[in-house]
C-alpha cells in the first residue's frame, strides 16, 4: 500500500497502510478544529482500513501539538471507542514533556488504548 500524507510548513502526518501506522512529525500549531480537518480525515481513513486490526499512532517525532490538536486527537479516540472496531496503540517519546502529560490522558478516554512511551 502507498503512504498517504497531510503536510504543513512544519509538520507531516503519514498513514502507512501496509503497517497500519499513523506517523506524526514536526510541530503542529493549527488554529482551529477546521484547520485540523485534513488530519482528522486521514485518521478516520486509517481507522476504517484497520477494522479488526490494530492502529498505531506514533507521536515520537512530534515536537509540539497545541491544544486544538490534542482536542482533535482526543475526539478521534472517543469516536474509535464508540465504534470499537480497532485496537489502538499510542507511541510517544519520554523526552518530550507534552507527550508524557497529554498522551497518557488518552488511556483515560479509552481504557483499551495501549500506551508505549519510550
C-alpha positions as CSV (number, residue, x, y, z in Angstrom):
1,X,0.0,0.0,0.0
2,X,1.0,3.6,-0.5
3,X,1.8,6.2,2.1
4,X,-0.8,9.0,2.4
5,X,0.4,12.3,3.8
6,X,-1.1,15.5,5.2
7,X,1.6,18.2,5.3
8,X,2.1,21.7,6.5
9,X,5.1,24.0,6.7
10,X,6.4,22.5,9.9
11,X,4.7,19.1,10.1
12,X,3.7,15.9,8.3
13,X,1.2,13.2,9.2
14,X,1.7,10.0,7.2
15,X,-0.5,6.9,7.1
16,X,1.4,3.8,6.2
17,X,-1.4,1.4,5.2
18,X,0.7,-1.7,5.0
19,X,1.7,-1.5,8.7
20,X,-1.3,0.4,10.0
21,X,0.8,3.3,11.4
22,X,0.0,7.0,11.6
23,X,3.3,8.8,11.9
24,X,3.3,12.4,13.2
25,X,6.4,14.6,12.7
26,X,7.4,18.1,13.4
27,X,5.4,20.9,15.1
28,X,1.7,21.2,14.7
29,X,0.2,24.6,15.6
30,X,-3.0,24.9,13.6
31,X,-5.6,27.3,14.9
32,X,-8.9,25.5,14.9
33,X,-10.7,22.3,14.5
34,X,-11.4,23.2,10.9
35,X,-7.7,23.5,10.3
36,X,-7.2,20.0,11.7
37,X,-9.9,18.6,9.4
38,X,-7.5,17.1,6.8
39,X,-5.6,15.3,9.6
40,X,-8.9,14.0,11.1
41,X,-10.0,12.7,7.7
42,X,-6.6,10.8,7.4
43,X,-7.0,9.4,10.9
44,X,-10.6,8.3,10.0
45,X,-9.4,6.6,6.8
46,X,-6.7,4.8,8.8
47,X,-9.4,3.6,11.3
48,X,-11.7,2.4,8.5
49,X,-8.8,0.4,6.9
50,X,-7.7,-1.1,10.2
51,X,-11.1,-2.6,11.1
52,X,-10.5,-5.7,13.1
53,X,-6.8,-4.9,13.5
54,X,-4.5,-2.6,15.5
55,X,-3.8,1.0,14.5
56,X,-0.6,2.6,15.9
57,X,-0.4,6.4,16.3
58,X,3.3,7.2,16.5
59,X,4.0,10.7,18.0
60,X,7.7,10.1,18.9
61,X,8.9,12.6,16.3
62,X,6.2,15.2,17.0
63,X,7.9,18.0,19.0
64,X,4.8,20.0,19.7
65,X,1.0,19.7,19.4
66,X,-1.2,22.6,20.5
67,X,-4.5,22.3,22.4
68,X,-6.6,22.2,19.3
69,X,-4.6,19.3,18.0
70,X,-4.8,17.4,21.3
71,X,-8.5,18.0,21.3
72,X,-8.8,16.6,17.7
73,X,-6.8,13.5,18.7
74,X,-9.0,13.0,21.8
75,X,-12.2,13.3,19.7
76,X,-10.7,10.7,17.3
77,X,-10.0,8.3,20.2
78,X,-13.6,8.8,21.6
79,X,-15.0,8.0,18.2
80,X,-12.9,4.9,17.9
81,X,-14.0,3.8,21.3
82,X,-17.6,4.2,20.3
83,X,-17.1,2.1,17.2
84,X,-14.9,-0.4,19.0
85,X,-13.6,-1.9,15.7
86,X,-9.9,-1.4,16.1
87,X,-7.1,-1.8,18.7
88,X,-5.2,1.4,19.3
89,X,-1.6,1.8,20.3
90,X,-0.2,5.2,21.1
91,X,3.6,5.6,20.9
92,X,5.3,8.6,22.5
93,X,8.7,9.9,23.4
94,X,9.5,10.2,27.1
95,X,11.9,13.1,26.4
96,X,9.1,15.3,25.0
97,X,7.2,16.7,28.1
98,X,3.8,17.4,26.4
99,X,3.7,13.8,25.3
100,X,4.1,12.4,28.8
101,X,1.4,14.7,30.1
102,X,-1.2,14.7,27.2
103,X,-0.9,11.3,25.6
104,X,-1.4,9.5,28.9
105,X,-4.8,11.1,29.1
106,X,-5.9,9.0,26.1
107,X,-5.9,5.9,28.3
108,X,-8.5,7.7,30.4
109,X,-10.6,8.3,27.3
110,X,-10.5,4.7,26.3
111,X,-9.1,2.0,28.6
112,X,-8.3,-0.2,25.6
113,X,-5.6,2.3,24.4
114,X,-2.1,0.7,24.7
115,X,0.5,3.3,25.7
116,X,4.1,2.9,24.7
117,X,6.2,5.9,25.9
118,X,9.9,5.2,25.3
